[in-house]
Amino acid sequence: MGYAYYGVLAVDPEKYSKKDLKPWFDKWNDLDYFDDVISEETRTVFIVNWAKGGFEVFEEFVAGYANRDEDEYLISEDFGYILLGESDDDVETVGEPWEFDINLTRGIEVY
């Protein structure tokens, strides 16, 4: 067995073009990790399905594609992601997903 993850990554399309992200996207898309991709004027959103090892999609993005300044610090306003693990308390946020209208909410609904 392995540990599964679900997450959403949003990027500024002016900073991360489809052409630039194509190798990363193609690799993970061929492995069937994406549920959906939303392309809009102000954001591109990659929705990663519940998958074992799904965190690797995000790690590879940050390691190989995330913009950095001259001191190698991440430029966090250019992207953001929220990654959920199987445990309720396993939540990771990197960058600024809220700037792309991505927020984590937990609640109870009674019908």
N, C-alpha and C positions, 0 to 999 in steps of 0.2 A: 504494500500500500504506500501511498505518498500523500503529501499535503497539497490540497488544492487552493487556488487563489482566484479571485475575481477582481477586476479593476478597470479603471477608466483613465486614459491619458488624453490630455488636450494640449494642443500646440498652437502657437501663433503662425498662421500660414505664410505670413510675410517673412518670418525667420526660418521656418522649416517647410521648404517646398516639397511637393509630391516627388519630384525628381530626386531631391536629396535623401528623402526617407525611403525611397523605393527598395533598396537592398534589404533594409531592416524589415519593412512591411512584407515584402515577398517571402522572406525566410519564414516569418511567423505565420503568415497567411497560408503558405503551403503546408504548415504543420497544423492548420485548422484552429488557431488560437483566437481569431477575431470573430465576434458575434456581429459586429457592425462597424462601419466607419461613416462618420457624419462630416461632410465638407461644407463649410459655410464661409462667408466673407471674413469673419473675425476669428474663426477657430476651426481646427480640424480635430475631431474627437475619435479616438480608437477605443472601442469597447471590447475588452478581453474577457472571454467566457471563463466559467469555472473550469480550471484545468490544473492538473498536477504540474508543478514547476512553472506555473504562470508568472511568477515573480521574475523569471529570467527575461521575459519580454521587456519589462520595465528596467531591469538592471542593464540590459544591452543598450536600450535607448539612452540612458544616462551616461554610460561609459563611452559610447561611440558617437552619439549624435547631439547631446545636450550642449547648447552654447555655453561658453565660459569666457570670463574676462581674461586680461593679460596675466593675472595672478592665479588663474585656473579655478576661480570660484564659479560655481554654477550661476548663470543668469536666470534666476528663478521666475521672473515675470514673463518669460517666453514660453513657459510650459507649466504643467502641473498634473499630478496624478494622485489618485486615491486607490490603494490596494487593500483588499480585504482577504484575510485568511479564514480558515474554517472556524476558529475560535472567535467568540464575540469581541474579545479584547485585542484581537490581532488586526490592527488598522495602521496603515502607513500612509503618510501624506508627504509628498515631495513637491517642491515648487509651489505654485500658487493656483491650485485648481479652481478656487472660488472666483478668480479673475476671469475664468471661462464659463461661469455659471454651472459649476459642478460642485455639489455639496453632498455630504453624507448626512442622512437623517435616519433616525430609528424611532419607531413609534408602534403603537398598537391601535388597530382599527377594529371596531365592533360593528358588524352589519346587522 
